[in-house]
Amino acid sequence: MLTRRHFSMLAGAGLTGLGAGRAHAAPNAALVEAAKREGKVVVYSAYISPVTHGRIATAFEKAYGIKVDYLTARGAEMRERARIEQSAGRYLGDILHTASSNTFMSLALDKTLESHGVLSNAAGLKPEFASRADDMQTPIFTINYGLLVNTTMVKPADEPKSWQDLLDPKWKGKILFDDPRTSGGGRVMFHMLMDKFGRGYHEKLAAQQPVFSRDYGEAGRRVARGEFAIYVPLIFSEYVRLKGLPVKYVIPSEGVTYGSYSVSLLRNPPHPNAARLLCDFYLSQEVQEIYADTGHGVVIADLKAKLDPDIAAFANVKPLVAEDFTRIEEYLVLAKQIYG
């Protein structure tokens, strides 16, 4: 279990803050040449998003001639894969690309990561992300979650405008819910709604008899087909892929649930130089524009790209509460108690 003590240990070890005075050096020619000789980098990603992965891989290969292979799975599954492989002395992955919450658990419990060193592009991080970055992990984007409704089943006047509206009896048995009992958007939503509204809210939501899903891509389509009236929580970038279907994205009035993603080096990576180069590349203008263009939040302060107005507006949406990594295991247990 990741406790407050574990989190304090991380802070004491310097794993929760980069430090404003740290110098940043540009990627040197020796690193680039060594990375090119390796010719490949393997990313273990808990973000199942082939749109961003494909575009980033193409951009990196174009820039450096280095191929990027992505292996994707849910966060808990990816952590366990890395742990098992390393326990067996098999070091197959280079980069762990996962929610920051999972990264902190990997640091505290799994011991599967090593330092990626100083990233030159980290000099451009927004202050709130610079304060959380260090040699072991660096935030690279955020994902924001809202509500998805079926527009043929839900009249405009009946659309849920807030998280509290999900408790209306008319939605009983009509809500599809990303599973809160494991890593993912459902876990993040459970945690943040718990911090905002307390246990009583979840007990009332459980009485609505939501149906659980663990398939991000299929969940939105199930709502579009009319199997459910509402899906929570939906990543904004997934909504872009549902355009033209009878669905609508709703930003709750109290704010969105969200999560940051980080990159770290897996221990004893087979392609260490290519891995460090890619970690830095995630913070480049090119990759941050890819994230913004696909509905993600960016972590650098000076993004030069001109964004679509709708996407730009969403990037500034109000967060429901601050991220908190100290009670993840505690809340996973609680979610099982409440939702069964």
Backbone hydrogen bonds, N-H to C=O, Kabsch-Sander energy under -0.5 kcal/mol:
donor,donor_aa,acceptor,acceptor_aa,energy
3,T,1,M,-0.9
7,F,3,T,-2.1
8,S,4,R,-2.5
9,M,5,R,-2.3
10,L,6,H,-2.2
11,A,7,F,-2.3
12,G,8,S,-2.7
13,A,9,M,-1.7
14,G,11,A,-1.4
15,L,10,L,-2.9
18,L,130,A,-1.3
22,R,19,G,-1.4
32,V,28,N,-2.0
33,E,29,A,-2.7
34,A,30,A,-2.4
35,A,31,L,-2.6
36,K,32,V,-2.4
37,R,33,E,-1.9
38,E,34,A,-1.6
39,G,35,A,-1.9
41,V,67,K,-1.8
43,V,41,V,-0.5
43,V,69,D,-3.3
44,Y,42,V,-0.5
44,Y,95,I,-3.3
45,S,43,V,-0.8
45,S,71,L,-2.9
46,A,97,H,-2.6
48,I,46,A,-0.7
49,S,47,Y,-1.9
53,H,49,S,-2.3
54,G,50,P,-2.2
55,R,51,V,-1.6
56,I,52,T,-2.7
57,A,53,H,-2.7
58,T,54,G,-2.2
59,A,55,R,-2.2
60,F,56,I,-2.6
61,E,57,A,-2.3
62,K,58,T,-2.2
63,A,59,A,-2.1
64,Y,60,F,-2.6
65,G,61,E,-2.4
66,I,60,F,-0.6
67,K,39,G,-1.8
69,D,41,V,-2.6
69,D,67,K,-0.5
70,Y,68,V,-0.5
71,L,43,V,-2.8
73,A,45,S,-1.7
78,M,74,R,-2.5
79,R,75,G,-2.5
80,E,76,A,-2.0
81,R,77,E,-2.2
82,A,78,M,-2.3
83,R,79,R,-2.3
84,I,80,E,-2.7
85,E,81,R,-2.6
86,Q,82,A,-2.3
87,S,83,R,-2.1
88,A,84,I,-1.5
89,G,86,Q,-1.3
90,R,85,E,-3.2
91,Y,89,G,-0.7
92,L,90,R,-0.8
94,D,42,V,-2.4
95,I,42,V,-2.0
96,L,264,S,-2.6
97,H,44,Y,-2.8
97,H,95,I,-0.6
98,T,96,L,-0.6
98,T,262,S,-1.5
100,S,260,S,-3.1
102,N,99,A,-0.6
103,T,99,A,-2.0
104,F,100,S,-2.3
105,M,101,S,-1.5
106,S,102,N,-2.5
107,L,103,T,-2.3
108,A,104,F,-2.3
109,L,105,M,-2.8
110,D,105,M,-0.9
111,K,106,S,-2.2
112,T,106,S,-0.6
114,E,265,L,-2.4
116,H,135,D,-3.0
117,G,135,D,-0.7
120,S,118,V,-0.6
122,A,119,L,-1.6
123,A,120,S,-1.3
124,G,121,N,-1.8
125,L,122,A,-1.5
126,K,299,V,-3.2
129,F,126,K,-1.3
130,A,126,K,-2.9
131,S,127,P,-2.2
132,R,129,F,-0.9
133,A,129,F,-0.8
133,A,130,A,-0.6
134,D,137,Q,-2.3
138,T,263,V,-1.6
140,I,261,Y,-3.2
141,F,261,Y,-1.1
142,T,297,G,-2.1
143,I,259,G,-2.9
145,Y,257,T,-3.3
146,G,234,L,-2.4
147,L,250,V,-2.8
148,L,231,Y,-2.3
149,V,248,K,-2.4
150,N,229,A,-2.4
151,T,149,V,-0.6
151,T,246,P,-1.7
152,T,246,P,-0.6
154,V,150,N,-2.0
155,K,153,M,-0.6
158,D,155,K,-1.6
159,E,155,K,-0.8
159,E,156,P,-0.9
166,L,163,W,-1.2
167,L,164,Q,-1.8
168,D,165,D,-1.6
171,W,168,D,-2.3
172,K,169,P,-1.8
173,G,208,Q,-3.4
174,K,171,W,-2.4
176,L,174,K,-0.5
176,L,230,I,-3.2
177,F,211,V,-3.1
178,D,232,V,-2.5
179,D,213,S,-2.5
182,T,179,D,-0.7
188,V,184,G,-2.1
189,M,185,G,-2.6
190,F,186,G,-2.7
191,H,187,R,-2.5
192,M,188,V,-2.6
193,L,189,M,-2.8
194,M,190,F,-2.1
195,D,191,H,-2.2
196,K,192,M,-2.0
197,F,193,L,-3.2
198,G,193,L,-0.8
198,G,194,M,-1.4
201,Y,198,G,-0.8
202,H,198,G,-1.0
203,E,199,R,-2.3
204,K,200,G,-1.9
205,L,201,Y,-2.3
206,A,202,H,-2.9
207,A,203,E,-1.4
208,Q,205,L,-1.2
209,Q,206,A,-1.9
211,V,175,I,-2.5
213,S,177,F,-1.8
216,Y,214,R,-0.6
219,A,215,D,-2.0
220,G,216,Y,-1.0
221,R,217,G,-0.6
222,R,218,E,-2.0
223,V,219,A,-1.6
224,A,220,G,-2.2
225,R,221,R,-2.1
226,G,223,V,-1.2
227,E,222,R,-2.4
228,F,222,R,-0.7
229,A,174,K,-1.4
230,I,174,K,-1.9
231,Y,148,L,-2.5
232,V,176,L,-2.3
234,L,146,G,-2.7
236,F,144,N,-1.7
238,E,235,I,-1.3
239,Y,235,I,-1.2
239,Y,236,F,-0.5
240,V,236,F,-1.2
241,R,237,S,-0.6
241,R,238,E,-0.7
242,L,239,Y,-1.8
243,K,240,V,-0.9
245,L,242,L,-2.1
247,V,245,L,-2.7
248,K,149,V,-2.1
250,V,147,L,-3.0
253,S,161,K,-2.3
255,G,252,P,-1.3
256,V,318,K,-2.5
257,T,145,Y,-0.8
259,G,143,I,-2.1
261,Y,141,F,-2.9
262,S,98,T,-2.9
263,V,138,T,-1.9
264,S,96,L,-1.7
265,L,114,E,-0.9
266,L,94,D,-2.4
267,R,112,T,-3.0
275,A,271,H,-2.2
276,R,272,P,-2.2
277,L,273,N,-2.2
278,L,274,A,-2.2
279,C,275,A,-2.5
280,D,276,R,-1.8
281,F,277,L,-2.0
282,Y,278,L,-1.8
283,L,280,D,-1.5
284,S,281,F,-1.9
288,Q,284,S,-2.5
289,E,285,Q,-2.0
290,I,286,E,-1.5
291,Y,287,V,-2.4
292,A,288,Q,-2.4
293,D,289,E,-2.9
294,T,290,I,-1.1
295,G,292,A,-1.8
296,H,291,Y,-2.7
297,G,142,T,-2.7
301,A,124,G,-2.7
304,K,302,D,-0.6
307,L,305,A,-0.6
312,A,308,D,-2.8
313,A,309,P,-2.4
314,F,310,D,-1.9
315,A,311,I,-1.9
316,N,312,A,-0.6
316,N,313,A,-1.0
317,V,314,F,-1.8
320,L,256,V,-2.9
331,Y,327,R,-2.7
332,L,328,I,-2.0
333,V,329,E,-2.0
334,L,330,E,-1.9
335,A,331,Y,-2.7
336,K,332,L,-1.6
337,Q,333,V,-1.8
338,I,334,L,-2.4
339,Y,335,A,-2.9
340,G,336,K,-1.5
